[in-house]
């Protein structure tokens, strides 16, 4: 038998699974430290690749200035300045990514715990329905008449 309570719970579960559930269950595969570490590594690799690409593009467009600086021996100062700026940028991005990943993980865990509570409620509703006595009731008056009762 379909009950209104069961329909409400199943609807909320389906909505969660369609929207946030996909991302949350993917996050739930990892422990918090592993998830934060993975997100940090992705950002770190992306920043290094971006630095290399940007440096390559700048060097290509400014090849004459770079060659003249190399002949004079003054290339070390801009290189150190670029690496210093990159280090600061890298540190800021990593810190921001760590805090954002921890926050995202904690929010996902809260939603997953609520999802699991909903599943437990649904299980309780199913168990209640299973434990209900669904056998037909026989009135004692009908038995007294001596009639045959067709079940």
N, C-alpha and C positions, 0 to 999 in steps of 0.2 A: 504494500500500500504506500502511496506517495503522501508524505506529510509536508506541510508548509515549512516546518522547521528544517527538515532535510533539504528542501529546495533552496532555502535561503543560504544555508551553509555551503551547499554545493555550488551555488551561483557565485558566492564570494571567493571560494577556492578557485573556480575557473577564471574569474577576473584576475586574480593575483597571478595565476600561472601564465596567463596571456601577456600581462604587462610586465611587472617587476620580477616575476618569478624566474624568468629565463636568465636574467643577469644575476639575480641573487643566488640561484642554485649553482651558477658557474663560479661565483665568488666563494660559495660554501665548500667547494672542493679543496680549498687551501686553508691552512691555518692562517691566523692574522699576520704573523711575522713573515710567512712565505708569500702571502699576497702582497704585503707592503714591499718586500724585497723584489718581487717580480715587477711590480709597477715602477719602482725606482730604477731597476736595471733597464727597463724599456725607455724611460726618459733619458737616462744617461747615454745609452747607445744612440738615441735620436739626436741628442745634443752634440755628441762627438761627430756624427755623420754630417750634421748641419754645419758645424765649424769647419770641417774639412771641405765641404762643398763651397761654402761661402769664401773661405780663404783661397781656394782654387780659382773661383770666379774673379775675385779681386786681383789675384796675381796675374791672371790672364789679361784682364783689362788694363792693368797698370804695369805690364811687363818691362817697359822702358825704365820706369822709376825704380822698380825692384832690382833690375840689373845694375843701374847706376849706384844704388845704395849698397849692393853687394861689392862693387868695385871699390867704393869708398870705405867699406867695412862698418857702415852704420846700420846695417840690417838688424842687428841684435836688439836695439832699443825698441823699434816697433813690434818685433816678434815677442819680446818680453811683455810689452804693454798689451798686446792682443791676448797672450796666454793668461795674464793677470785678470783681464776683463772676463775672459772665458771662465776662469776659476771662480770668480764671484758669481757670475751668471749660473754656472753649474751648481754651486752650493745653494743658491736661492731656489732654483728649480727643484733640486733634490729635497730640500726641506719642505717646500710646498707640496710636492708630490707625496711625500711620506705622510704628512698630516691629512691630505685629502684622501689618500688610500685608507688610512686608519679610520677616518670618519665614514667613508663609503662602506668599509667592511662592517663596522659597528651597526650602521643603519640596516645593512642587509641581514645581519644576525637578528636584529629586533623583528624585522618583517618575517624572517623564516621561523622564529619562535612563535609569532602570532599564527602563521600558517599551520604549524604543527599543533597548536592548541585547537584550531578549527578542525583539523583532521581528527583529533581526539574527541571533540564534540560530535562529529559525524559518526565516529565509531560507537559512541555511547548511544546515539539515537538508533543506530542499527541494532545494537544489543538490546535496547528497550523493546523494539519491535519484535525481535526474535523471542524474547522472554514472555511477551503477552500471550495469554491463553486465547487461541483462535478457534477452539473447538466449539461446536454448537451447544447451546444450553437447552436442557430438557426441563420443562416445568413438571412439577410433581402432580399437578392436577391432571395433566394429560396421561400420566402413567396410571392414575387411579381409574380412568375411564376404561382401560383395557384396550385402547386403540393401538394399532401398530404405527409406530413413528418411523417415517422414512427419512433417513439421513442422507 
